[in-house]
Amino acid sequence: MKKNTGKKRSAKDLLAHTGLYEPGPGFMPALPRKANLIIISLIFAWAFLLYGNTARNKFTIDDTLLTKNEMVRQGFKAIPAIFSSCLIDEDKNTGGQTNDYRPVAKATFAVEYGLWGEKPGTSHLINVLFYFFASLLTFYVLQRLLFNYNILFPVLITVVFMAHPVHTEVVASLRNRDEILAYLFGMLGLYSLLTYTYSRKPRFVIYTCTWFVLAFLCKQSALPFIGLYILVLYYFSELKPKALLSIGIMLVIAALAAFLIPRFFLHHSPRSNFYFENALYFEKSLWLRLGTAMLSLLFYLKILFYPHPLLYYYGYNMVRLTSLASPLVQLSVVVYAILLVYTLFNIRSKKLVSFAVLWYLVSIFMYSNLLLPVTGVVAERFVFLASLGFVIALVFIIFKLSGTEPNSLTIELDSRIKIIAMVIVILVPWGLMTLNRNDAWRDMLSLFKKDIPHLGHSAKANYQYAEYLLNTVYADEDFRRYGMVKQVVRDNIKTHLELSLSVYPRGYNTLNDFGNFFLLIEKRYDSAVYYFQRAADVDPSLSPAWISLGTTYRQIGQYKTALDCYNKVLVIDPGNARAYISLADLYYDLGDINRSLYYSDLGQKASGKK
């Protein structure tokens, strides 16, 4: 047994065992301590200056799927269950939710709930803190990649990257914390891999695979890191092709393990795909599929160069099904062809801009709709990882415009002033846009009011707004007591349900909500029957429309037809508590108290089971 000398292990010794630090010869020199502290402070202050105002925000859109999740609300004791279950179980009666395996991000919310309960402001600040760590790590990775460049170059890349307004969806929406964490762990993997290129110690490749698996368990958007790791090794190391291939194989094996192993213990079923989310799920024409994919790629470039308007959701038909003959599609083909040709011509010379372009292309490919359709067609969060490549190229161009080489060890004062002035010209409008966008994410109503005017072609977005208004009506005390609803609210609900149906006439939830609007608010039973029947015709296997249809027929005294509707529900879902309770109400209306009590008892038992 070794004798304990009592010598304490330094922080560097401890970090060496995580892959975050590797002492010894060949390792690039670290920044002086004072400079390091200044940069850390700068990044910290910038993160909270940009996103500190999200601390006053509430829950929005899908946040509550996690923050109010029953499992999450069990706190620390839920963590084992979180790592053995899907993110959100699919609900056949509501049209389904994602059932991906993303335990890491979900576990962070359980930890938060265990520490201080439900506090949306605190959760938002934690998102900002994660963004700070992700940004700080971005700087350290860039510092390693660009160690022979002027330190101003990676600093400015980091600062500009942090300010891009396209990141607001990732930071201001708690639901998208998984994107920040996937990026954070993915960059930790890249940092460890760069350590391997200096030390050549195989354990750092193992660390890389471990960090990558953690990133993958946050969200499968980490998948492009496999290509990015190889890209970085090719551009910034002297590793031979055989070594690159070996590392690539190890990463693919790690990804397959992270994907397949949970399938052995998860109650997993494929996620339902819906036309109103992306029409490409059902489109067979290659001409239209390729055209729409190229239009999606043009959208990503557009929001990187001009991030306005930014919207919480897109979906069908914000990006229309478009053929390859469309002028916009042809423009996209030309632009991306130029980017590809440029990188191919410069890939052997390993020019930095070609690396930046390839980083963008590798990162955005899985969201291009070229390989597989993407839920929502496009989204701002999809460009989060890819935006780093865009910013590297942007800051490089700024240096060139000032007449300065980024790898100049010393930069004259007038050149520094020019560079910083051009960066400020970008940072000021981007920063203001970010702050303004954060305010839009303050609560559901703020988000809807800000975005809905730009979402006239989105079937789902208009339905979501109408559903939100309906829920506020149902929760209102005046409505529950007296049936009172302001005319402006009625008009808004009707307008946006009509807009949703004009885009996608077969929207089951929209039709069902329109039926409820006429049943509960307008008291126009013929119209209610019409919309409930349309919803039932769209998908007879779903129960909500049948129950509501039965309730409408009961209201107008057509008890036999109502009974048929409730019985259809019990054929679809024999344990449906709502159907039993509705039958109890029906038989009570008919004066059959025994049957009413019988079905009431069945309804209570069914509710207890659920």
N, C-alpha and C positions, 0 to 999 in steps of 0.2 A: 504494500500500500504506500502511495506517495504521501510524503509528509506535507501537511498544510503549512505553507510559509506565511499565511496571513496576508499575502499580497492581494489587494483588490484588483479585479479585472476592470480594465478601462472600457469606456463606451465603444471605442473602436474595436476592442477584442470581441465584445458582444455582437456588434454589428457585422463583424467578419463571419459570424455563424449564420447570418440571415441572407448573405449575398449582397448586402448594402455597402459593404466596405471591404477592400482587400489590401492590406498593407504589403509592403515589399517592393523589390526592384521592378521597374517597368511600369509601375502604376503612375498615371499622370499626376503632376503636383496639384495639390488642393489649393483653393483660393486662400489668401490670408484670412485669419479669423475675423478681423474687422470688416473686410469686404464681404465675407460670407454672411455676417450678421446684418449688414446693410441690405443685401439682396433679399434675405429672408424677410426682413422687416418691410421692405418695399412690396414684395409679393403678397404678404399678409395684409398690409394696409390697402393695397389695390383690390384684393378679393373682397374685403369688407366694404370698401367704398363703392364698388360696383353692385354688390348684392346684399349689403347690410340692411337695405330697406325691405327685404323679403321677410324680416323678423316680425313684421306686423301682419303678414299674410295669413289667411285661413287655409282650409283644405279646399282643393279644386278638382274638378273632373274625376279622375280615377284614384285620387289620393286615398279616399276612404276605403277603397278595396283592400288597402294594406293597413292604414292607420286605425281603422275601425274593424279590422278582421278579428273574428272571435279568437283565433289561435294567438294572434299577436297580443291581444289584450290579456292573455294569461301571463305575460311578462317572461321572466327568465326561465320558468319551468316549461315554457312552450318550445324552447330552442331545439331539444331533441326531436320533437314532432315536426318542427319546421324543416329540419334536415332530412326528414323521411316522408315528405309530402310535397305535392305540387304547389305552385305559387297561389293559384286560385282555382278551385274546382269548377268544372264546367256545369252550368245550369241549363238543362234542356228547355226550361220554360221561359227563359229570358233571352235566348239567342246565343248564350255561351260567353265565357270569359277565357282568357288565356290560362292554360294549365301547364305552362312551362315550369321547369325546375330551376328556381332562382333563390336558393335558400339564404345566401349571404346577406343580400340587401334586406330581405324580409326579417332576418334575425336582428338586424340593427334596430328596426322599429320595435321589436319585442324587448330589446335591451332598454331602449328609451322609455317604453311604457313601464317596465319594471322599476326604472329609476325615479321617474317623476310623473307618470300617468300621461294623459293626453294633453299635450301642449304644442299646438301647431307652430307657434313662434319659435320655440326651442328646436323643433324638428327642422325648421327652415334654416336656423343658424348652424345646425349640424351639417346640413347640405353645403352651406357656404364654407364650413371648415374642411369638409371633404374636397371641395373645389380648390381651396388653398393648397392642401397637400398634393392634389393632382397637378396643380400648376407649378408648385415648387419642384416636384419630381420631373416635370417637363423641362424646367430649367437645368436641373442636374444632368438629365440625359443629353440635352443639347450641349451643355458644357463639355461633356465627354466626347460627343460626336465632333464638336467643333473646337477641340482643345487648342488647335493652332490658329484659331480665329481670334479677333479682338473680342474681349469679354462683353463689349457693348452689344455685339451682334446677338448672342443667345439671350441676353437680358431683354432686348427690345422685342425679339420674337415672342418671348414669354409674355411680356406685358400686352402686346397687341393681340396675341392669342386669347388671353384672358378677357379682353374687352369686347370680343366679337359678339354682337347681339344675338347671333344664331344659337349661342349657348344658353340663352335665358330659359328655354323649355327644360333643359337638363337640370339647371340649378334651381329655378323657381318652382318647378313642379316636383313635389315629394315623390310622386309615383315613379319618376325617372332617376331617382338616386342610383338605381342599378347601373345606369349608363356611366355615371361618375366613377362608381366603384370598379366597374369593368375596365375603364380607362386607367384608373389608378393602379390596379394590380397588373394590368398589361404593361404599363410603363415600368413597374418594379421588375417585371420579367426582363424587359429590355435593358434595364440598368444592370441586372445580374449578368446578362449575356455580354454586355460590354466589359464587365469585370473579367469575364472568362477570356476575352480577347487579349487582355493585358496579362493575366496570370496564367492562362492555359491550364487551370485546374478544373477537372471534369465536374467537380461538385457544383460549380456555378451554372453549368448547364442543367443539372438537377434542380437547382433553385429556380432557374428560369421556367422549367416545366411546371414546378409547383405553383409559382405565381400565376402562370398562365391558366392552370386549372382553376385557381381561385377566381380569376377574372371571368372564366367561362361559367362558373357557378353563380356569378353575379348576373350575367346576361350573355347570351350567345353572340351578341354584337362584338365580343372579344375575338371572334374567329379570325378576322383579318390580321390579327397580330402574328399569326403563323407566317404569313407572307411578308409582313413588315419586319419581323426578326431576320429573315433571310435577306431581305432587301438591305437592311442596315449592315449586316455582316459583309455583304458583297461590296458595298460602297465604302465602308469605314474599317475594314479589317483586311488582313493578309491571309485569311483562311482559304485553304484550297477547296475546290468544288466538292471533293469527297467529304470533307468535314462539314460543309454546308448541307450536303445531302443527308448526312447522319443526324445533324441537329434537326433538320426538317422532319425526318422520319420520327424522331423522338417526340417532337411537338404534335405531329399528327396522331401518334399513339396516345399521347396525353389527352388530346381533344376527344378521341374516340372513347377512351376510358371515362372521361367526364360526362360524355353524352350517353353511353350505353349502360354503365353500372347502375345509375339511378333507376333505369327501366326495370331492373330486377325486383325492386321493392316499391315502386310507385304504382298506384292505381291510375294508369295513364291511358288516355284516349286521344286521338288526333283532334286538334283544335278545329272547330267549325269555321268554314270560310263563307263569307257573305258578299253578295254582289255589290251592296252599298259601300263596302270597305275597299274593294278593288275588283273591277269588272274583269281584269285579266285572269282571275281564278277560273273563269268560265269561258274565256275567249279562245277559240281554236285557230284563228287566222294568224299565221306567222307574220304576215304583212302588218297587221294591226299591233301584234305583241311587240315586235321590234320597234315600230314607230312610237308607241306609247312609252316604251323603255327609254328611248333616246330623248323623248320629251321630258321624262323624269330627270334624266341626267342634266338636261339644260336648266331645269328648275334649280338643281343644286348649285350650279355655277352662278345662277342669277342671285340666289339669296346670300351667297358668299360675297359677291361684288356689291349687291344692293339689297341689304336685309330688311326690306319693307314691301308689303306688310308681313308681319310674322303672325302666324295663326296657330291655334291650339290643335286643330285637326284639319285634314284635307279630305281624303277619301273620294269616292265617286260622287260627283263628276267634276271635281276641281281640276284634275288632270284628265282630259278627255281621251277616249280611245281614238288614236290618231294613226293614220297610215304613214308609211315611209315617204309618201309623195308630198306631205305637208312641208311648207317652206320653213317653219320653225324646226321641224325634225331634221330637215336637210342642213339647216344651220348648225344644229347640235352635232350631226355626223361630221361636218367639216371641222368644227372646233375640236372635237375629241380626236379626229384623225390627225390634226396638226399636233395635238399634245402627244399622241402615240408616236408619230414620226420623229418629233423632237427628242423624245426619250430614247428611242431606238438608235438615233444617230449619235447620241451623247452617252449612251449607257457604258461604253467601254472606257471613255475618258473620265467617267464618274464625276460629272459636273454636278454641283450642289442643286441647281435648279431642276435638273432632270431627276434627281433624287426626290425633290419636293413634289414634282408632278407625279412620280410613281407612287409616293406615299398617298397622295390624294386618290389616284386611280385604284390602288389596291384596297384602300379603306372604303371607298364608295361603291365598289362593284357589287357587294352583296345586297345593297339597297337599290340597285339600278333597275330592277324588274326584268333584267336580261336572263338571269338564270331561273329564278322563281319569283312569282308575284309577292309583293310586300304589303302587309296590312296597312291600309290608309294610303296606298300608292306612294306617297312621299311624306316626309316629316322633317322638322328641323333637327330633332335629336339624331337623326340618321347621319347628319353631316358633321357631328361633333368631332370624331376622330379624324376625319378627312380634312377638317379645317386647319389642322396643324400644318399639313403640307402646303395649303394655300397661303398661310401666314409666313412660312419660311420663304417662299418665293416672293411674297409681297415685300418683306423687309429687305431681302437681297436686292430687289429692284430699287428700293429707296436708297440703299447704300450706293448703288451704281449711279443713280440720278444725281447724287451729291458729289460724284467724281471720286468716290472712296472705295477701295477694295475691302470687303468684310474681313479678310485675313490680314489686314495691316495691323502690325503690333502697336503702332502709335497712330493716332488720328489727330490731325491739326484741329485747333479750336474752332475755326470757321467751318470746317467740314462737320464737326460734331454738332455745331449749332444748326446747320442745314438739315442734318439727319434727324435730330430731335424735333426740329420745327415741322418737318414733313410727317413724322410720327404723331405729333400732337394734332395736326390737321385731321388725322384719322381717328385718334383716340377721343377727341372731344365729341364729335357727332355720334360715334359708336357708344361712348359712355353714356351720353344723354339718352340714346335709344334704348340702351340696356336698362337704365333706371326707369324710364317710362314703361318699358315692357314688363318689368318686375311689378309695377303698380297695377298693370292689367291683370296680373295673376293674383291680385289681392284676395279675391273671393270669386265664387261662381258667377254672380251677377256682373261684376266688373269685367270678367273675362268675356262673357257673352256679349255685353254691350260694346266692347272694344272690337271683337272679332266678327260677330255675325254680319255686320254690313258688308264684309268682304267675302262672305261664305255663301253667297246666293246659289252656288252650284253644288254645294255639299249636302247630300241627302241626310247623312248622319248628324252633321253639325246642327242643322235646322231642327231635326227631330229632338236632339239633346236639349236645345234651348226650350222648345215647346214642352218637353217632359219636365224640365226644371220649373217652368212656370206653373204647370199642372200640380206639381208636388207642393209648391208654395201655396197654391189655392187650397189643396186638400188639408194642409196643416194650419190654415188660417181659422181662427176662432169664429169670426163672423160668418165664414162659409159654413162651418160645421153646425153653427146654431141657426142661422137664418138663410143660408144658401146665397149670400151676397158675394158677388164678384164684380170688381170694377170693370167697366166696359173696355177700357184700354187694355186690361189684362186679357179679357176675352178675345179682343181683336188680335193681340199679339200671338196668343196660342193658336188661333185659327190660321193666321197668316203663315206662321212658320211650319205648321203641319201641312198646309197646302203647298208651301214651297218644297218641303221634303218629298211629298208625293209627286210633285211635278217633275222632280229630278228622277225619282225612283218609285213608280206607282205600286210596286210589289213589296213595299217595306212593311213587314209584319207588325213590328212594334209601333210604327207610325199609324197604321190603320187601326190597331187596337186602341191607341191613345186617342185617336180622333173619335172612335166610338164612345170612349169614356167621357170625352169632352161633351158630346151630345147627350149622353145618358145622365151624367152627374151635374153638369153646369147648365147646359141649354135646355134640358128636359125635352128634347126632341127625339122621341123614341124611334120613329121611323128611320131617321138619319143614323141613329145609334145602331139599329139592326143592320142597316146597309153596310156600315164600316166594319162591324164585327164579323159579318158574313164574308166580306171581302178578305179580312184577315184569316178567317178559318179556311177559306178557299186557297190562300197562298200556302199554308202549311197546316193541314188537318191534324197533324200529329202533336201540335202544341195546344196546351190546355187553356191559357188565359182567355183567348177569344171565345172559346166555347162556354166558359163560366160566365163571362160578361154577357154573352148572347142570351144565355139562360136567364140571367138576372133581368135583362131588358124585357124578355117575354113575360117574366113573372110580374114585372111592373105594370104591363098592359093587360094582365089577366089571362094570357095564353099559357096556362099551366102545363098542358100536355106537351107543347113544344119545348117549354123550359125544362121539363123532366127529361125529354130526349137529349137535350144539350148536356145536362149534368151526367146522364148515363154515358154519353160519349167520352166525357172526361174520365170516368171511372174505368172505361175500357182502355184508354190511353195510359192512365196512371191510377191503378187500383187503390193506392193509398193516399189519394189527394184529399187533404183536410178541407180545403176550400169547397170542394164538390160536396162533401158530406154535410158541411155547415149550411151550404146553399140548399141542399135537399131538406135539411131540418127546417129552414125558413119557409120553403115552399109548402111542406106538409102542415106547418103551423098556419099558414094562410088558408089552407084548405080545411082547417079544423081537425086534422088527424094528429092529435096530440101524441099518441103512442109512437107513431112513425117519426114524428118530429123529435121526440126524446131519443129514439133509437139512433137516428142519424147524427143528432147532436153529440151523443156519447161516442159514436165512431169518429166524429170530427175531433173531439178532444183527445181521444187516444192517438189518432194519426198525428195531431200537433205535438203531442208528448214525445212520440217516436222521433220527430224531426228536431 
